[in-house]
Amino acid sequence: MKISDLKPGDVVRVLDDGTEREGLVTDTSRDENMACVDNGIQEFWYPPEQIVPIPMSEHGLVSVLGFEKEELGDGTVKFKKGPFRILLREPGNYTDMEIWYREDRRHFHNPLYLHELQNHHLEMTKMVLERGATA
């Protein structure tokens, strides 16, 4: 994982003494090539080899990031958070999706990690997509 891909507020997993914990990036240091992550117990600086990206999934979208799921009549699935949308052409298939915010639409034919989705959200809305917050 590249430290330069991380931004404050991104959700990742960290390897901490043999245990994998979910945490929030609070800061990054490109000079030291480390990210400060609040792992639920403490904030600690981790090197990239101890940071694991979280694949996008229904659990990640709904339970971690606070999206609302809507199954559409044509078999597609939409996840909504305020005016931000994610459309899956097939339920559970995160390799063919579209995200949009107002007139900004982006298509992906490869899976995204949660932190990558958070970074796209930030670019599109100018707002941080926070963990568990609902819009």
C-alpha positions, -999 to 999 in steps of 0.1 A, spaced: 0 0 0 13 35 -9 13 60 19 7 87 -7 -27 71 -15 -39 77 21 -57 107 34 -69 116 69 -102 99 76 -95 69 53 -106 35 67 -79 8 66 -68 -23 85 -35 -24 104 -14 -54 115 -7 -48 152 12 -75 171 -3 -103 149 -38 -89 152 -56 -72 123 -76 -41 134 -97 -16 115 -86 20 120 -88 55 107 -58 73 91 -52 105 111 -20 117 94 7 107 70 44 114 67 58 111 32 93 118 46 91 89 70 68 68 46 44 61 75 8 67 83 -7 75 117 -37 53 123 -62 53 152 -67 16 156 -95 20 182 -70 16 211 -44 42 203 -29 63 175 3 48 162 26 53 132 26 23 108 48 15 78 30 6 45 37 -31 50 15 -31 82 -14 -13 65 -40 -34 46 -66 -19 23 -102 -30 29 -120 -42 -3 -153 -26 -11 -183 -47 0 -219 -43 11 -207 -45 47 -180 -18 42 -205 5 24 -234 1 48 -219 -7 82 -186 11 80 -193 41 58 -231 45 65 -245 41 29 -281 31 24 -287 2 1 -315 2 -25 -323 -28 -48 -337 -17 -81 -363 -35 -102 -338 -41 -131 -315 -62 -109 -290 -34 -102 -281 -22 -67 -277 14 -57 -259 26 -25 -268 62 -15 -254 87 9 -268 122 5 -266 130 -32 -236 106 -37 -244 74 -55 -228 40 -63 -245 17 -88 -236 -20 -92 -247 -36 -124 -249 -70 -106 -254 -74 -69 -221 -82 -52 -200 -75 -83 -177 -46 -74 -157 -49 -106 -183 -30 -128 -197 0 -111 -205 36 -115 -202 64 -90 -217 99 -93 -222 131 -75 -244 156 -94 -230 159 -129 -196 141 -121 -199 105 -132 -171 79 -130 -171 43 -143 -149 16 -129 -142 -18 -143 -119 -28 -115 -126 -32 -78 -119 -3 -54 -108 -3 -18 -128 17 7 -100 43 10 -100 47 -28 -138 53 -27 -133 78 1 -107 96 -20 -130 98 -50 -158 111 -28 -135 138 -15 -124 148 -50 -161 149 -62 -178 165 -32 -150 183 -15 -162 166 17 -146 138 37 -165 105 36 -164 97 72 -168 63 89 -204 56 100 -216 91 94 -249 94 75 -258 123 52 
